[in-house]
Structure formats: C-alpha cells, structure tokens
Amino acid sequence: MNKLLIIFFTLLIVSSSFGQIKKSNGYYRFYLSKNIDINQIDAVLTNLGQLNHKSPGWAIWKAINYRDYLTGRNLNNGNVIVYDQGIWLLGKINNVKHAAVAEWQTTFSPGSIINNQPAMLYNPSDSMKYGIYKITKGDNNDNPDYANWPVEFGAPIDNLGKPLIKGDQTLWTVFNSADTSTLKYFSWFKPNNERNILPIEIQQLAFARKGNKKDNEDIFSNTVFFEYTIINKGNVNIDSAFIGFWTDIDFQNFSLNPPGVDTAAQVGYCWYNGDESSYHFIHRASPAIGYTLLYGPSVPAQGENSIYKGRKLNNNKNLPMTSFHGIWDDMTIPLPFDMAASVDSAWNMALGLQSNGQPNIDPTTSKETKFQVSGDPITNTGWVFPKNFTGGGAGFVFFTGPFNLAPQDTQWVMIALTPAMGNDQFESIKILRDKANLLRSIPYDSLAYGTTPYKLNYVDTTNIDDVVESEIIPNKLELSQNFPNPFNPETTIIFGIQKQNYITLKIYDVLGREVKTLVSEYKNAGTYRIHFNSKGLSSGIYFYRLTAGDFSEIKKMVLLR
C-alpha cells in the first residue's frame, strides 16, 4: 500500500474517530441497533430513529468499493454513504414553537408513550423491550423478534395477526419526544431546549427487498424505505406542524460532498465534486447519495386523493417537500449553510428561511426561494453549492408541512434512501433523479409487497474489470504483486508506466528459465492489467520480471495445483 493511501486512510480513521467523540450522545446507554441488510445497502438502525455511528455502523453501500489503482484490489467491502440520519417534528403548542430533532445527538427517547408518560419513565425496567425488531421473510417464532413482535406498542400485523413483513425484510421501532430526561444529553439547542418536548410518538418502519444487482437491472437492490407514523399522544393541539428529515452524508472523501435538491423529483442529495485523478485510488464511479420523499403528510384538499399507509384518502393530498436547507458542516460555518442551533433556527429552516430568519436569496436570480442549492450541477445552472469542498458534517434537512395534529391524530410519511452510481458524478445525479421519479411513480403496494423488478435505462461501464486502466497515469514506474497469489490457474499482474517506453514482462521458473513472454512492445504512459494463464505449468515458485528502459523489477508468485 503506497504512502499516500496510508496517509489518506489514517486521516479518515482519525477524522471518523473524532466525529464519533464530537457527535456522541450520552443516551447511547439506551441505544439498541440492528442491521437492515437484505440487499446492497447495509444500514445499522437504532431504536431512536438514527443510524448507529459507533463503528461498525453507519450505512454502507456494497455497490461501491475503492480499489488501489495499481493492484486493482478492493480496499474495503462496500463503503460508507451515510453517517447519520433522523426525523424532525416541529409544532406549536399554545402558539409556542417546539422542535424535537435528531442532529447527531437527539431529543428522542426509546419506546412509546404509555399512560401519558414516556416509556423510559413509565416503566424503565422494560427498557430492553423498547428496542428495534427485525424480521425477514420466512421467519417464525425461532426468531425472538418475530415471537415477541411488540403489537402492544403499535408494531403492525397482517390479517392473520402475524408480524407484517414489507419487502423481504422489515425493521420496526418506536420512540417519543416527551422525555424531559433526554435534555441533559442534548447540547445543540441550549438554553431553550425545554421546547424540544412534544407529546409525540413516532413509529419507524424500515424495509427493503433482497438483491445484489445494479439499478439498470433492479432498483430495489439499492433502495431502503422508511415509513414514519407520527401520533399526538397528548391532550393538546399541535398546530402548524412540520416534518423534517435530516442527514449527514459521507462518501468518497467525506469533505467533498456538497448538497443539492431536485424539487421535481423530490430528492435531496449530496454528490461528489472532486477530481478523482488527485487520489492514488480509483473508485468505480462517483456516486450521488439521496433521500426521496415518496409520500408527504396528508392534508385536506377537495377533489384530490392522497396515500396514507398505502390506503387512498379522498379529498386529501400528500404535501410535497416545502423547503430544503443545505448543511456545509457541523462546526461554526457561514450562512446560509449552517446547522440548526436552536428551536427558532430550526423553525426558520422549516419555513424556508435562513437560520437567522432572513430570506434565502438565489444568487443566480436574486429572488427569494425556500429551496437552497436547487440548481443543476450537471449543466452548472441555477443555484449550485458554491464550493467543491465541504466539512465532514455536510448534508441537509428537508421539510414538509404545515399540518395540524389534534389529540390522538396521526400523520404518516414515506422516504427512501436512494443512492445512485453512473459512469461519472454527473451521470450519477441523473440516475438519482430518474430513480427518484421511477420510485414515485410505482404504486405503494408494489413498493411494499411487490416482487417485480424495476430498472433504469442506462449503460453501465463502471464494472471494475472494464475500467480503461491505460488512462490512469501513475507518477512513477511500478510493478504490482500478482493477485491472487498463490493462484490456480490464472492470476493478474498490473504495472504502471509514467511515460512511453518499450516494455517486456516475462515469466521465469525457479531455475531462471523463461517460460512465457506476456508483453514485448512499446506502451504509452498508463496502467496495464495483464492476465496470466498457467496452463501447461506444474506447481511451484515462479518469477515475473518487468523491464522498461533502465528499470527492471522482479517479483515472486506461487502456482498451486
């Protein structure tokens, strides 16, 4: 492994460790987590509606792997795409603004609201029951989560009274924003964090379909769905309410993830805006990582129809995304891309304002807008994030609302994690939009219970074996160790040259006798992958030698029959 790569991953580990310390939450003692891992996305979900950002954690996308540009070997099995996420609920009680949020730390508490009390205060001895439950198609009572499915807390069941499985795997949990004991662990919104309390219970159901295909074969292989049921368990009206969804997206280089939004596709995303050639490793392609609002809350609308938990409601409509706020980092950063630091700033963001209450002004039109960075990075038109770098806390929060919640009223929203990968960062954004639009066009029952694969129409050239490695120019002449090694019957040798030269690559036996010439010709500067078939050779130790001008290097390989 070369020095630049070691330095990069050392910095990555140090930065990630710092992030865990900086963003840690004293409430971790109540964190219970399980993986949703039926397809190419492996996300560690907690019973507080977040991702577990204690390693191993986060959300991993197995479709993207980094590899050393010279050896061709994968450097990891999948890569982080999301560090954390969480639902927000804003509402007014007696005209006083409240905001229950998850922003690395959280004001939420495990469990439901029981007899007007948060579960952890009502019956803390049952804390292990206030966890997260995981069931997969085919499960029975041998799975404790299936056998102990918490119907008493609101976990859904089918018409036979059995745990309801959506997709091929379902994870369910419930948490609330009524526990005052959480406030001492939540530092962002002080000194007014008592206004983080709301008599709200949130039931989260996450599901996914199995699969390991690309989006041009089956988009469900690379999608996770989240449904949120929001219940007013208090005896007061909650007015002018907004639902927000916040995320800290990390991928590729975690400091090169600018936010953006496509209001037509109802997807917020982060994309890679860097120069891959500046790294000593090559990624299959530069992805775009997004969350798509599939169904917003239902509100009265004469003559229209909405979807609520899969059912059609007449004379209602699903609200769309109503504002979007990009986040540059979690540290002290300039307007307008700061994070929420108080209940009032969270409300300003929900209303489509800057956190200080000033309007957002699109710099390309000089007009007010509720949607920051809603331009098109592909064509570089409209309001695009002004830098090609961010901080490690880059992400966004989008909102939908307003609506009212009377006592015992319920609302419901559905959001999908929708990563996408094209042949470059701009095609990744296009595929992300197409994927969001396709998902939004599919009926709810087909999303939740269907088995039909849906695919996008694009030609993929990002397979690792199809990369045009001759276009990757190393900064010196190098010869890789063959892989696999030992091998039988084939192995691969990669070498890189920084300028045109006459190249020979030959195989020798242990006595120094030449057994095969693999390359003997002029080669342009670039990186080359050579496949060697050992047909006709016996087991033993062999050597391969690369010669280019005055340069010569020999490495050993082992053939095992």
Buried (B, 14 or more C-beta within 10 A) or exposed (E): EBEEBEEBBEEBEEBBEEBBEEBBBEBEEBBBBBBBBBBBBBBBBBBBBBBBBBEEBBBBBBBBBBBBBBBBBBBEEBBBBBBBBBBBBBBBBEEEBBBBBBBBBBBBBBBBBBEEBBBBBBBBEBBEBBBBBBBBEEBEEEBEBBEBBBEEBBBBEEEEEEBBBBBBBBBBBBBBBBBBEBBEBBEBBEEEBEBBBBBBBBBBBBBBBBBEBBBBBBBBBBBBBBBBBBBBBBEBBBBBBBBBBBBBBBBBBBBBBBBBBBBEBBBBBBBBBBEBEEBBBBBBBBBBBBBBBBBBBBBEBEEBEBBBBBEEBEEBBBBEBBBBBBBBBBEEBEEBBBBBBBBBBBBBBBBBBBBEEEBBBBEEEEEEBBBBBBBBBBEEEBBBBEEEBBBBBBBBBBBBBBBBBEEEBBBBBBBBBBBBBBBEBBBBBBBBBBBBBBBBEBEBEEBBEBEEEBBBEBEBEBEEEEBEBBEBBBEEBBBBBBBEBEBEEEBBBBBBBBEEBEBBBBBBBEEEEEBBEBBEEEBEBBBBBBEBEBEEBEEEEBBBBBBBEEBEEEBEBBBEE
